Amino acid sequence: MLALGGMPGAEQHCRNRATDREPPMRNDRQPDRPPLTTGAGWHRRRRGLAPWLLIGLYVVIGLAPLAITWLRGHPRQGLAHDLSSGLVMVGFAMMLMQFLLSGRFRDITGRVGADITILFHQLIAWTILAFVLLHPFLYAVPGLWPDPAQAVATLRGMFGSDALRSGGIAWWLLILLVPMAMWRDRLPIRYEIWRLSHGLGAAVIALAGLHHTLTVGTYSADPWLAGFWVVLAGLAVASLVHVYVLKPLRQFRHPYRLVSNREVADRIWEIQVEAERRPAINFAAGQFIWLNLGHSPFRLVEHPFSLSSTPADRPRLAVTVRESGDFTNRIGEIPVGTRAYVDGPYGTFTLARRRASGLAFFAGGVGLGPIIGLLRELVQEQYRGPVHLLYGNRVETQILYRDELEAMGKTLDFRLQLILSEPPEGWRGPAGELTPEVIDACLDGRFPKDWLYFVCGPVPMMESVEATLLARGVPARRIVSERFKYS
Ligand SMILES: Cc1cc2nc3c(=O)[nH]c(=O)nc-3n(C[C@H](O)[C@H](O)[C@H](O)COP(=O)(O)OP(=O)(O)OC[C@H]3O[C@@H](n4cnc5c(N)ncnc54)[C@H](O)[C@@H]3O)c2cc1C
């Protein structure tokens, strides 16, 4: 992190100068204008089930096998045995629900957010693994005393048994699948290969687990429990069909075309696609899409990118992409006219159904993508409350849409602060990162609780900004974040 030393103080810049080129961006033409109590785009509905309903459903389905066993009056089999069957049944129910969590169903992700849903999917995977891992060992526990050799023999018998083979396959595969997903960034395979292997592996675990449960499970003879497992497994399979067949089919019938591909800053590209037949997707500014450029939708070669355009720009959709890996490093080479497919919209980084008397945006690098979409919508809707943008980059050539940002003060009550960690000689704005001091100075040390604070950028920057806002008394629910990485 570069220090502010040698440069004029952050406070002076934030108060007096919006950029190193321009006078302040603050629009003081109507100083006595009352701020609106609602944000632009607030009227848009956010589709999806309420979080409390989702949690309730999750708990009910997860505990349903225990409830059925209890209601059906099955006799107790001893503590270790009951614990083993109970844990594995709950674990298997949660495992089958993992398919629904990762199926990009907007009823599930719409209100909670795709990132939170995936985070939950990842965290719960460890719980499932723990429950399933314990399953065979708990059966062996009663044999431990007085003869531990008997416990070992029980375990050997279980792992060598033909009748338990399907259970063994599910058990070993789960041990492989969960750590592979957690540390996939360190695996020497492409994301797409990992994704396919993850989906296939999970399907095999579900089927093998179902076979084990219905054939040799302690309660396999109970028709109510069997019915429960078949229905839940059916939902999991339906979710796979939705992701791998129905969704691609829908995309195939609704193609887009690349209509513009230009470098808008150093190694950052703006991609515009246009719907070919039907109207483009309906979205709220700030949401993201999964974009497939030049591949069949059935190959699932798609990447998540935030929309930098607004609903008013439809049928065009724009995303702003930084070169950062296998696909994005070559994005500038993709010719105009290339077929594209869009899945979405997703995400809760929007103003929809949110009320605020003012807005503060914190962007780092290409994190400006969804934020420029929101700002453009504020301009289009002539939002009247105060709007602050603190936008950090490493070097000046990475600053996105600078002219457009600087012109926003003509329409909005807008205050822009550009921050560079490697500023050129003569740079008159703050140098360094979005530190607490810079944030305090730019917001005049005021953090109204009825404002909304949008944060998007590199994860360390986001964590630092979020911590600063919380430390300044901003309620967590007023901070809206978009992470470009799920893990
Ligand atoms: C909600 C969301 C919004 C995003 N918005 C933007 C944006 O507006 N602009 C932008 O430049 N970047 C955005 N990203 C990041 C962008 O998706 C990745 O940088 C891009 O997919 C990397 O692909 P790659 O093949 O070039 O890089 P790689 O080197 O292959 O991958 C780098 C990392 O990116 C992630 N990744 C790669 N492929 C995928 C994929 N198909 N699906 C999910 N993750 C993947 C993985 O974590 C991987 O380890 C966003 C990410 C998310 C989750």
The ligand as an ORCA input file, in Angstrom:
! r2SCAN-3c Opt
* xyz 0 1
  C     -20.942    -12.587     -9.614
  C     -19.685    -12.354    -10.420
  C     -19.608    -11.242    -11.232
  C     -18.443    -11.011    -11.958
  N     -18.381     -9.895    -12.743
  C     -17.250     -9.629    -13.405
  C     -17.142     -8.444    -14.216
  O     -18.078     -7.654    -14.345
  N     -15.977     -8.225    -14.850
  C     -14.906     -9.089    -14.739
  O     -13.869     -8.826    -15.344
  N     -14.979    -10.212    -13.984
  C     -16.122    -10.502    -13.332
  N     -16.206    -11.650    -12.582
  C     -15.045    -12.550    -12.538
  C     -15.010    -13.396    -13.805
  O     -16.135    -14.247    -13.860
  C     -13.749    -14.261    -13.820
  O     -12.654    -13.386    -13.789
  C     -13.668    -15.059    -15.074
  O     -14.683    -16.036    -15.106
  C     -12.295    -15.714    -15.129
  O     -12.256    -16.603    -16.209
  P     -10.877    -16.957    -16.921
  O     -11.068    -18.236    -17.669
  O     -10.384    -15.817    -17.703
  O      -9.883    -17.124    -15.735
  P      -9.285    -18.430    -15.069
  O      -7.845    -18.186    -14.793
  O      -9.628    -19.653    -15.825
  O     -10.082    -18.451    -13.738
  C      -9.760    -17.604    -12.685
  C     -10.795    -17.848    -11.599
  O     -12.045    -17.302    -12.045
  C     -13.105    -18.157    -11.644
  N     -13.767    -18.695    -12.840
  C     -13.212    -19.078    -13.992
  N     -14.137    -19.516    -14.850
  C     -15.295    -19.411    -14.203
  C     -16.614    -19.724    -14.537
  N     -16.941    -20.241    -15.722
  N     -17.570    -19.511    -13.611
  C     -17.270    -19.009    -12.400
  N     -16.040    -18.687    -12.021
  C     -15.070    -18.882    -12.909
  C     -12.506    -19.277    -10.838
  O     -12.512    -18.920     -9.461
  C     -11.098    -19.322    -11.333
  O     -10.235    -19.874    -10.401
  C     -17.354    -11.913    -11.874
  C     -17.455    -13.048    -11.071
  C     -18.600    -13.273    -10.348
  C     -18.686    -14.497     -9.482
*
